[in-house]
């Protein structure tokens, strides 16, 4: 799965935590885990996904804690450079300074 570019598992009634192995998918550009029942905190290995352009974690209200790459995530928000274009999460439960700076995308659900 090292060559996987887009992973969308939205609305799959997934439970439990996000596996830390997700950080080994170095070519991942889109990770959509929205509309599930994931819990725990986002693994620190998500910070290894340097090519990430779209990260959607919304409607997983049991995700909690501080987002592992919050400061670097906000710094990587370069809409012209192809970096992280969309970040959408449940900001009430997931601590991240980007939650107040990144608006919900209108065309990506």
SVG drawing of the C-alpha trace seen along z (x, -y; Angstrom):
<svg xmlns="http://www.w3.org/2000/svg" viewBox="-22 -31 29 33">
<polyline fill="none" stroke="black" stroke-width="0.4" points="0.0,0.0 3.0,-2.3 1.8,-3.5 -1.7,-4.3 -2.6,-7.9 -6.3,-8.3 -8.0,-6.5 -11.6,-7.2 -13.4,-5.1 -16.2,-7.6 -19.5,-6.2 -18.2,-2.7 -19.3,-2.5 -15.6,-2.1 -15.0,-2.0 -11.9,-2.0 -8.8,-4.1 -7.0,-5.1 -4.1,-2.6 -0.7,-4.2 0.4,-2.3 -1.4,-4.9 1.8,-7.0 3.6,-4.5 1.5,-5.4 4.0,-8.0 2.3,-8.8 -1.1,-9.4 -2.6,-12.7 -6.2,-12.2 -7.4,-10.6 -11.1,-10.6 -12.2,-8.9 -15.3,-11.1 -18.7,-10.0 -17.6,-6.9 -17.4,-6.2 -13.7,-6.4 -12.4,-7.1 -9.2,-7.9 -6.7,-10.4 -5.2,-10.8 -1.9,-8.8 1.3,-10.8 2.4,-9.0 -0.1,-11.1 2.7,-13.7 4.7,-11.5 2.2,-12.1 4.0,-15.0 2.2,-14.8 -1.2,-15.1 -3.5,-17.5 -6.9,-16.6 -7.6,-15.3 -11.2,-14.8 -12.0,-13.5 -15.4,-15.2 -18.3,-13.3 -16.1,-11.2 -17.0,-12.9 -15.1,-10.4 -11.8,-11.5 -10.1,-13.5 -6.8,-15.0 -4.5,-17.3 -3.9,-16.8 -0.3,-15.5 0.8,-17.8 -1.3,-20.8 1.4,-23.5 3.1,-22.0 -0.3,-21.4 -1.2,-25.0 2.1,-26.1 1.7,-23.7 -1.6,-25.4 -0.3,-26.8 -3.3,-26.8 -1.0,-27.6 1.7,-25.1 -0.3,-21.9 0.0,-21.4 -2.8,-20.6 -5.8,-22.2 -8.6,-20.8 -8.7,-20.0 -12.1,-19.2 -12.5,-17.9 -14.8,-18.1 -13.0,-21.0 -14.9,-20.8 -13.4,-17.4 -10.1,-17.5 -7.7,-20.2 -6.1,-21.9 -5.4,-25.5 -6.2,-24.9 -9.8,-24.3 -10.4,-28.0 -8.4,-28.9 -9.5,-26.4 -13.1,-26.5 -15.1,-23.6 -14.8,-22.8 -17.9,-23.3 -17.1,-20.8 -15.6,-17.9 -17.8,-15.6"/>
</svg>
